[in-house]
Amino acid sequence: MKTRWKPSATVAAVIAREVAGITEFLLVEEHTPEGLRLNNPAGHLDPGESPVEACAREALEETAFHFRPTALVGVYLSRFQRQLADGRDDITYLRFAFCGELGDLVAGQALDKGIVRTLWLSADAIRACPERHRSPLLIKCMDDYLAGARHPLSVITTDASVYGQGPT
């Protein structure tokens, strides 16, 4: 029997602010097998949650800020490959990127394992260091956001069965 291919469903928060006429983005700096890398606050969709709920959760876990997604920036597919000592890592990611409203900082909230810090960077500063990006989607999501890509959250439907309700 052939194994079914399943991409990893992920979410990302594209969090922006304006400072003196310059758009800055909230990123996380995190430890990866390739060294310290920059990324949107992002992570995997967990069982029993919608993509919107996952994005709010991941943003809180990685930045210690509440985040309320208000629009879908886009849906992206990317492939990541690396050579490991015992074989090859080959993962395809299906990313749902959201923008929204940054809420309050949760005092004392620990950041997820591997997250070193959060930082605000301009689009120019982000473009200037592609070797530090965890994913090529960092730039693509940022550029789509800057171009005004906003889709209503209603384009994503989460059936009640995800929450253990109704037929499965």
N, C-alpha and C positions, 0 to 999 in steps of 0.2 A: 504494500500500500504506500502510495506516495504521500510524503508529509506536506501538509498545506502550509503555504507561505503566509505569514502573519506579520505585518508591520507593527512596530511599537507605537502605540498612540500616546502622544505627548501634548502638552499645553505650554504656552509661553505668554508672559505678560509684557507688553510693549508699553512701558510707563514713561511718560514724557512730561516735561515742565518747561516753561519759558523763563529764562533769566537774562535780563538786559537784551531782549530781542533775539536770543539764541536758544534753540531747542536743545535741551539736554535729556538724556535717557538714563534711567536707573538700571544699572547692570550689576551682576554679581561676579566676583572673582573667586574661582574655585579650583581646588586641586583636581587634576585628572591624571591618568597614566602618562599623558604627554606633557605634563607640567601645569603651571598656573595658567588658566584660561578665563576669558571673559564670555559672558552669555547673558541673555535675558533671564530674569527669574523664570525658571521652567522646570518641568518634570513630567513624570508619567501619570497617566490617567489611572486611578485606582478603582477597584471593583466597587460598585454601589454609588458612583458619583457621576455627574454630568461633566462635560468639558468645561463649562462655566464654573462649576463648583471646584473642579480640580485646579483651575487657574487661580482662583482666589486662595485656595489652600496652599498651593506651591509658592505663590507670591509671599504669603505670610511666613511660611517656613524658611524661605531663602532670604527675605529682606527684613522681617520683623514688622512690616507695615501691612495694615489691612488694605485690600485692593478689591474694588468692585468692577468687574468687567461690564462694559456698556456697549461694546461693538466687537464684531469679529473683523480683524484686519485681513486675515486670509487663512487658507489651508494649504499646507506645503508638504511635499514628499522629498526626502533626501536619504542618501545612502552613506553609511560610514563604514570604512574598512580599515583594519590595522592587523599587522602580523603579531601574533602572540607566540610565546615559547612553545606552547602545546598546540598550535594551529592558527587559525585565522578568525578574527572577529568580523562579522559581516552583518550589520544591522540596518534595516530601513526604518526611518522614522516618519510617521504621519503627524505633523504638527498643526495644532489649532492655535493661532496667535490672536490674542485679544488686546484691545486697549480699554482704558477705563479711568476710574477715579481712584487716586491714591488717598487712603485714609490715614488714620492715626498710627503712630509708632507704638508698638506694644513694649513698654519698658520691661527690661529683663528677659525678653523673649530670646532664647538661644537660636542661632542660625543652624540650618541643616548641616549634617556632617559633610565636611569637605569645603563648605563655603568659608572663605577667608574674610571677605568684607563686601559691602555694597559701595558703589561709587556712581556719581553722576558724570557722564561724559557727553560732549557735543558730538554731532554726526561726523564732523571733520576729525575729531580725535579718535572716534571708533574706526573710521575708514583708514586712518594712519597706521593702524596696528593689526592687519589681518592675520598675521602669524600668531596672535594671541587669542583669536576667536575660537571658541569651542565648536561652533557650527557655522557653515556658510550661510545659514538662514538668519543669523544675527543681522547682517547687512540687508538681506532681502526683506525681512520683516520691517526693519527701520525705514528702508526706502519706500515700501508700500504705505507705511504709516504717513511719512512725509508727503507722499503723493495724494493723500486724502482717502485711502482705501478704508472704508467703513461699511460693514454689512450688518444688518440687524441680527440680534441674537436669536430671533425667531427662525432663522434659516437652519438652526441646529435643534433637532428634536431628540429628547431623551425619553424613551418609553418608560412607563411605570414599572415594567419588568426589571429594569436596571436596579430599582430599589427594592426588589423582591415582592412587588405588588402585581397582581393580575397574572395573565397566562405567561408561561415561560416556554 
